[in-house]
Amino acid sequence: MELKDYWSTIRRRWRVVALCFVGAMAVAALLTWQATPQYSSSAQLFVSTTPSDSNDAYTGNLFATQRVASYADLVTSRQLAERVADSLGGDADADVLRTQVAATVVPETVLLQLTATDPDPVVARDIAQAYAQSLTELVEDLETPSGKRDALIRASIVDDAQENTVPVSPQPLRNLGLAAVLGLLLGVGLAVARELLDTSVTSSDDVSEVTSAPILANISNDQAAHLPPHEVLSQATPWAEAFRVLRTNMQYVEVDHDQKVVVVTSSLPGEGKSTVAINLAITMAQAGQRVALVECDLRRPLIAPRLGLDGAVGTTSILIGKVSLDDALLEYANTGLQVLACGPIPPNPSELLQSTAMEKLLGELRDRFDIVVLDAPPLLPVTDAALLSTQVDGAVIVARHGRTTRDQLAHAVERLEAVDAKTLGVIINMSPSRKNTSGYGYGYGYGYGYGYEQEAGKSKRSARETKAMAKALKKADKQESVGSRRKRG
């Protein structure tokens, strides 16, 4: 990965980075708040010898320098801790005292610094002073030869321990600073790891790794999707514009066929294929084309409930010879869209979809309509969509952003290729809505001219301007329809 790839990863997964940062800061703040303040106090000792001439002074200085390191090790000895406990009155525990004191040798000197730590600053001072006095006594006992009065080397206190009212721990700024750095590193690491391990379809590059079929549209999440389709698609919304882009791109699919029959399917359930099929069909019908939307998901039909139509009679009714096509077609909300619902759910949907009756129905639909949209079941759980794709111009696969994996999309394409069906294109559905910083609510490809957000302090567009824009869009759709009819004529 290059540097720009890391930056793109952080921008896409900023929530992971922010969560790790906030979590690390919260943990550090909690631990800092719960920690007992510790106070320290230090005493300093000077180790020296008593030379008789200059040569002895040099030798004695080297000897003292070597001895200082040994005295630092004696500080944590049990014998010295017991002496300190006795000097403090006998209430202190020698084992606890050994953990409260530390010795530091000043480099290239004969100075030894003793530091004691305790929750009470007065107790810390007393421990440090007691250790300094006890160590001088211990050095004198160890360095005095047997039968002599004077020690060869002695330790003297040059700086007594003082009470320090400023705690040495915890250190809030240091702890929070370290937590911030660790939180950011952890967040970036997790974001990069998730990016590397994430195999879901999130961009055109992911689709191109699987298939050479074009991306027909990238449809983002929009609250308008919950409104009735014929209402939201007639307004100037980013959601409606996304499907107009899809409608335009569909004109370049199978350009040699004036009348097209396409299957809309997906890899797995829950990827929004039925919603895409419905809105695509309505958008095409609004452009003046003769469009039929056929429910071919005979296992879990969704079109009739979504459009509020009666699905008691439909595809299965025609296939078993109960009704004719004219009797089963329903018009949706004066949009010109003809809908063929499911009808009774059959026990053998695969057999019905590959029957001669289905082939005859598709031929009749192709003769009567400019475009026929078949809402088919997902490709991976069942074979219905693959069987249908062999009888039509091809299939459009809907992939859900961040959920459909590249392997699932690849297997779906393989299912179509296994039966010599054609993949017309891929639609990335439910992409996250992104706002840019130029004042527009959506990117150029989707919301240019729609959903414009005024700068702070300015009022929003009036309802009159919105209605005028919607009329302009409808007029453009009619002109597009007239142009397409003249071309066919």
Rosetta blueprint (number, residue, H / E / L):
1 M L
2 E L
3 L H
4 K H
5 D H
6 Y H
7 W H
8 S H
9 T H
10 I H
11 R H
12 R H
13 R L
14 W H
15 R H
16 V H
17 V H
18 A H
19 L H
20 C H
21 F H
22 V H
23 G H
24 A H
25 M H
26 A H
27 V H
28 A H
29 A H
30 L H
31 L H
32 T H
33 W H
34 Q H
35 A L
36 T L
37 P L
38 Q E
39 Y E
40 S E
41 S E
42 S E
43 A E
44 Q E
45 L E
46 F E
47 V E
48 S E
49 T E
50 T L
51 P L
52 S L
53 D L
54 S H
55 N H
56 D H
57 A H
58 Y H
59 T H
60 G H
61 N H
62 L H
63 F H
64 A H
65 T H
66 Q H
67 R H
68 V H
69 A H
70 S H
71 Y H
72 A H
73 D H
74 L H
75 V L
76 T L
77 S L
78 R H
79 Q H
80 L H
81 A H
82 E H
83 R H
84 V H
85 A H
86 D H
87 S H
88 L L
89 G L
90 G L
91 D L
92 A L
93 D L
94 A H
95 D H
96 V H
97 L H
98 R H
99 T H
100 Q H
101 V E
102 A E
103 A E
104 T E
105 V E
106 V L
107 P L
108 E L
109 T L
110 V L
111 L E
112 L E
113 Q E
114 L E
115 T E
116 A E
117 T E
118 D E
119 P L
120 D L
121 P H
122 V H
123 V H
124 A H
125 R H
126 D H
127 I H
128 A H
129 Q H
130 A H
131 Y H
132 A H
133 Q H
134 S H
135 L H
136 T H
137 E H
138 L H
139 V H
140 E H
141 D H
142 L H
143 E H
144 T L
145 P L
146 S L
147 G L
148 K L
149 R L
150 D L
151 A L
152 L L
153 I E
154 R E
155 A E
156 S E
157 I E
158 V E
159 D E
160 D L
161 A L
162 Q L
163 E L
164 N L
165 T L
166 V L
167 P L
168 V L
169 S E
170 P L
171 Q L
172 P H
173 L H
174 R H
175 N H
176 L H
177 G H
178 L H
179 A H
180 A H
181 V H
182 L H
183 G H
184 L H
185 L H
186 L H
187 G H
188 V H
189 G H
190 L H
191 A H
192 V H
193 A H
194 R H
195 E H
196 L H
197 L H
198 D L
199 T L
200 S E
201 V L
202 T L
203 S L
204 S H
205 D H
206 D H
207 V H
208 S H
209 E H
210 V H
211 T L
212 S L
213 A L
214 P L
215 I E
216 L E
217 A E
218 N E
219 I E
220 S E
221 N L
222 D L
223 Q H
224 A H
225 A H
226 H H
227 L L
228 P L
229 P H
230 H H
231 E H
232 V H
233 L L
234 S L
235 Q L
236 A L
237 T L
238 P H
239 W H
240 A H
241 E H
242 A H
243 F H
244 R H
245 V H
246 L H
247 R H
248 T H
249 N H
250 M H
251 Q L
252 Y L
253 V L
254 E L
255 V L
256 D L
257 H L
258 D L
259 Q L
260 K E
261 V E
262 V E
263 V E
264 V E
265 T E
266 S E
267 S L
268 L L
269 P L
270 G L
271 E L
272 G L
273 K H
274 S H
275 T H
276 V H
277 A H
278 I H
279 N H
280 L H
281 A H
282 I H
283 T H
284 M H
285 A H
286 Q H
287 A L
288 G L
289 Q L
290 R L
291 V E
292 A E
293 L E
294 V E
295 E E
296 C L
297 D L
298 L L
299 R L
300 R L
301 P L
302 L L
303 I H
304 A H
305 P H
306 R H
307 L H
308 G L
309 L L
310 D L
311 G L
312 A L
313 V L
314 G L
315 T H
316 T H
317 S H
318 I H
319 L H
320 I L
321 G L
322 K L
323 V L
324 S L
325 L H
326 D H
327 D H
328 A H
329 L L
330 L E
331 E E
332 Y L
333 A L
334 N L
335 T L
336 G L
337 L L
338 Q E
339 V E
340 L E
341 A L
342 C L
343 G L
344 P L
345 I L
346 P L
347 P L
348 N L
349 P H
350 S H
351 E H
352 L H
353 L H
354 Q L
355 S L
356 T H
357 A H
358 M H
359 E H
360 K H
361 L H
362 L H
363 G H
364 E H
365 L H
366 R H
367 D H
368 R H
369 F L
370 D L
371 I E
372 V E
373 V E
374 L E
375 D E
376 A L
377 P L
378 P L
379 L L
380 L L
381 P L
382 V L
383 T L
384 D H
385 A H
386 A H
387 L H
388 L H
389 S H
390 T L
391 Q L
392 V L
393 D L
394 G E
395 A E
396 V E
397 I E
398 V E
399 A E
400 R E
401 H L
402 G L
403 R L
404 T L
405 T E
406 R H
407 D H
408 Q H
409 L H
410 A H
411 H H
412 A H
413 V H
414 E H
415 R H
416 L H
417 E H
418 A H
419 V L
420 D L
421 A L
422 K L
423 T E
424 L E
425 G E
426 V E
427 I E
428 I E
429 N E
430 M E
431 S E
432 P L
433 S L
434 R L
435 K L
436 N L
437 T L
438 S L
439 G L
440 Y E
441 G L
442 Y L
443 G L
444 Y H
445 G H
446 Y H
447 G H
448 Y L
449 G L
450 Y L
451 G L
452 Y E
453 E L
454 Q L
455 E L
456 A L
457 G L
458 K L
459 S L
460 K L
461 R L
462 S L
463 A H
464 R H
465 E H
466 T H
467 K H
468 A H
469 M H
470 A H
471 K H
472 A H
473 L H
474 K H
475 K H
476 A H
477 D H
478 K H
479 Q H
480 E H
481 S H
482 V H
483 G H
484 S H
485 R H
486 R H
487 K H
488 R H
489 G L
